[in-house]
C-alpha cells in the first residue's frame, strides 16, 4: 500500500479520537501514517503507525522547534516512509505540513473543521505573526484541495480568499450503529462549555418550558471554561444534570434514551462557530432527532425531517421546537427520518472511501 501522511500536531486529543480515526476506516489503497509534534495518548492502532518529530532524540525539542517555525528538516523527517500524499487536519495543521509536502514534492489536502475557518483571530494580522498567518498565502498557492466539513465552512473560506475551485465539501461520517430503543425520556446536549455552543440559550429555553409545566430530564454532557457560570445560570432547574465528560459508550447510553439532541450553537464574539458537530451525526445515526440552531452547521436538507432548525440565539424559538418534539407521537417519525438521512449522507465507511478516492485523484 502507498503511504498517506496524516498531519495532526497533537496525536490525539481525547475529543478527537473517534471522529479522526473514522476518516480513514475504509482506506484500501492508502496506508495512513500519522505525523505530529506532540504525543497525546494515541490509541494503539494509531501508535503503531505514528511519528512524533524529534521524539527520543537528544536534540528533539530543538528539532521540533526548527520543524514547526522554519520548516527545517520537514521532508527529511518522514522521507523514509516514502509517502505519496499529505492530508492535514485543521488549517493550522495544513500550515505545519506545508514544508513536508513542498520539500518532498507531494500533493497536499487540508480538511477545515470549523473554528479554523471561522475564528477571526487566525486571519487578523498581528506581530509577531503566528505560523498559520505566515504561511497562509503559500498554503493557498500550493494546496491542491481544501476539504470542508460543511457548506458553511466552504462559504467562509471563500470569504477568506480561497478560490472556489479548490474547495470541496466532504462531511465526516459516523459509524452505522443500531437504532436507539428507548424508553425516550430526556433531552441531551453534548459538547464543550464554550461560547459557540450556545448553552445560555438552551438554559433560557428550558426555563420557558418549565414555566409551561414541561420539565423533562436534561443531560448536559461536557465540560469547559463556562461550566461554573452555566451551573449558576441553571440554579432552580432541578431537572438539569451536569454530567461532565462522557466516554463514547456513556454518551451512547444517554442517546439511547434521548427524545432529542439539542445543538443550540451561536456565533461567538471572536467569529467562531460550528462546522458540523460530530455528535449530531452520531445522534442521527442512532435515530435521535436533532434540534439545532442556524449556526450549528446543519440545515433542513441534511436533517431531512429528522429534526428542526431554529434561529440562533432565540430561546423562545428553541423552546417551541423542543415542546413540539416532546409532544406525543412526534419523536417516532423524526427519529426514523434522522436515521435514514444519516445512513444516506453521513455513513463513515462511505465518507472515508470518498476521502481516499479524492486523495488518490491527486497523485
N, C-alpha and C positions, 0 to 999 in steps of 0.2 A: 504493500500500500504506500501511496505517496503521503508525505507529511505535511499537515496544515498546522502552522504555528498559531496558537490561540494566545493572544496577549491580554493578560489581566494583571495589573500591577500588584494587587493583593490576591493571593490564591489560598483560600477563597472565603470571603466573609460568610458567616452563617446564614445571613438573609438571602444569599445568592446561590447557595449550594444546589438547590433544587432546580431553579429555572435556568441557571447557567449550563448545567450538565445536560438538561433536556435538549438544548440546541444541537447537540452532537450525537444524540442517541441512535439515529438512523443512518449514520455515515457508513458507507460500504467501500468507497474508493479512496477516501482521505482518512488518515490517522491523526486525530487531534493531539497536539503536543503543547502543553501549557507552559508559558513563559511569563515571568514577572520578577519583581524585586523584593517581594515580601511573602513569607510563608505564613499563612493564616489558617492553620489546622485543616489542610485539604483532606477530602475523603480518600480512601485507599485507591480507588480506581484512577483518580487524578494524580495522586502522589507517585504512582508508578510510571507516569508519562508527564513529567514536570521538570522544569529547570528554573531555579532561582539564580539570577545573575550574581556571580561573586560568592555564592554560598560555599562555605567550607574553606575559603582561601584566606591567607593572612591579610591580603590587601582587598578583601571582599568589599568592605564598606566604601573604600576609595573607588573600586571598580564600578560599584553601583552608582556612586555619585557622578562619575565621569560618563557612564552609560546614559543616565537619565538627563543630566543637564546639558551635555555636549554631544551625546550620541557616539562617543568614542568607543570603539571595540564592539559596537552593537552587532554587526554582521558576524564578526569572529566568534562572539559568544555562543552562537547557535549554528554556525556553518556546518558543523559535523553532523547535524541532524538531516541535512540535505532537504530542507523544506522547499515546497513548490509554490506556496501561497501563504499570506498572513491575514488572519482575521482578528481584529482588535475589538475589545469590548469597551464601550463608552468613548466619548470624544477624546478625553484626555489619554485614554489607552491608545487611541489612534496616533496622537502626537508622539507618545513614547515609542510606539512600534515603528513610526515612520523611518528612523535611521536604519532599522533592521531591513525593512523592505527595500530601501534605496540602495544600501550597501551590497545587498545580495541580488538586486535586480528582480525582486519578486512583486507580483501584484498584491495590492493591499485593499481589503474591505474593512469598513468600520461600522459597527452597529451602535446607533444612538438610542438611548433608552428613555429619555425624558428630561431629567434635570440638566443633563449635559447639553441639551438643545435650548432649554427654556431659561436657565439661570442667567440673568443679565451680566452678573459679575464675571462670568467666564469670557465675555466678549468686550468688556469695558477696558480701555487702555489704562494701565497703571504702571508705575515704576517702583521697583524693577518688575518687568513683565514675567509672569509665570510661564512654564514650559508650553502650555496649551496656546497661549497668546503668541508666543514667539514662533510657533510652528504652524499656526492656523492657515496662513496663506499657502505655505508649502504643502500642507495636507490637502487643501482644496485642489492644488495643481496635480498632485501625484496620485491621490486615492482613486481607485478605479470605480468604486461604488460605495455610497453611504446607505446603509440599510436602516430603515426607520421602523420602530415597533408599532407605530400608528400613523394615521393620516395627519393627526395634529403635530407630531414630531416632524413629519415631512414639510408641512406648511411653515413651521417655524424655521427650519433650516433654509428654506427658500428665502425667508426674510433675512437670514444671516448671510446670504450671498452665495449659498451653494447652488450650482447650476442644476436645474430641474432634471437634466439628462443624466445626472449622476445619482439621483435619489430614487430609491425603491422602498415600498412598504412591505415588510415581512414580519408579521406578528410572531411573538414567541408562543409556542403551543404549550398545552398541558396534557398530562397523561390521561388516557381514556380509562376512567375508573367506574366502578359500579354506581348506580344511581342511589342517592340518599333515600332511606326508607322511613325516616321519622321515628316516633311522632314529632311533628313540627310545632315547636312552641316558643322559639326565641328569634331575636334579631341578632346578627353578628356583624361586628366591624373588626378588621384585622389590618394592622399597619403601624408604622412608626408614628409616635405622637409628635408630629411636627406640623407647621402651619398649613402646608399644602393639603394635608389630609382632611381638613375641614371638621375636626371634632367639635369645636364650639357650635357649629351649625347643627350638628347631629344632636347635641345635648339640648339645644333650644327646641328642636323639633320634638324631642322626647317629652319636654315639659308641656308642649302644646297637646301632645297625645294624652299625657297624664291628666291634663285639665278636662279632657273629653272622656275620662274614665278608662283609657286604654294603657295598661301597664304591663306589656309582655316582658319576660326576662330579656335583658340586653347584655350581650357579652362583648366587651371591648378588649380584644387581644392585641397586645403590643406594649411598647414602652418608648420612652424618649424624653427629650427636654421639656415637653409640655405636660408631662404626666401630673405633676403636683398641681398645676393650675387647673387641669381638667378634673381632677378629683375634687377640688374645691368647688368648681362650677357645678359638679354633679351632686352636691350635697342636697339631700331631700329626695333624690331619685333612688329609692331603696331597691328598685328592680334592676339597677345598672351594676354590673360586676366588672371590675378592672382585673382581668385575668393574667396580665403580664405576657411575656413572650411564650408562645406555644410552639411545640415541635410540629412538624408536618402531620404526624399522626394525631396529635392532640387537636390541631386545628380541624382536621378531617372529622373528628368526633363531634366538634361543635357544628360543622356544616351538615352533618348527618341529621341534625335536629333543627336546622335553620329554616324559618319561614322565608327569610331573605338575607342576603349580604348587602350591607349598606356601604356605599362608597361616596361620601359627601364632599369630595375634593373641591378645593378652591385654588385660585391663583395666588401664590404667596407674594409678599411685598417685593421680594427680590426677583420676581418674574417666574419663579419655579412652579411647575405644576406637573401633573401626572403624564406619563407616556401611555402605558397600558398596564394597569396593576395586575400582576400575575395571579393574585388571589381572586380577582374577578373571573379570570378564565377558569381557574380551578373550581370555583363555585358553580359556574355554568355547567361544567362537565359533570358535576355531581347532581345536576338537576335542581340547583338552587337559584331562584330568581335574584336578579341584581337590581337594586335601586341606586342609581348613580346620578351624579351631577354632570352638568355640561363640561366640566373641567376634568373629568375622570378618564379621558382617553377612550371612552366607549360612546357609541352612538346608537340610535334606534335601529339602524340597519344591522349592526353587529348583534345587538340583543335579539332582534327579530321576534318580538313578542315575549322574550324571556325575561322581561323586567321593564323598568321605567327610567326615563331620563328627565331630571328636573333642573331648573335654573340654579347655577352655583350660588351659594351664599343665601339662598331663600329658604329659611327654616319652615315657613308656612307651607310652601310647595312640597318640601321634603316630608313634612308631617302628613300632608294629604295623600302623598304617594304611599307612604308606609301604611296609613289607615286602609287604603284600597287593597294592598297586598295582604293585610291582616284579615280582610273580610272573608267570611266562609266561602270556600269553593274556588277562590281566585288563585291561590297558590298552585294548585294542581296543574292547571293549564299552563301557567307561566313557567313552572318547573320543567315540564316536558318540552316546551319551546326553547328554554335556555339550554337544555342538554342537546337538543337537536342542532341548534345553532353552533354550539361549541364543537360538536363532532364533525361538522362540516367545515368550520372556519379555523378551529384552534386546536386540532389534534396534534400532539407533539411529534409523533412519528412522521406525519405529513409535512409539517413545517420544517422539521430537521432535514428531511430529504430535499425539500426545496432549497434550503440553505446550502447543502452540499452541492447540488446541481449548479447553483449560482456561482459558488466558489470555483467549481471545475470549469465553468464557462470563461473564467478569467485567465486560464492557463494558456 
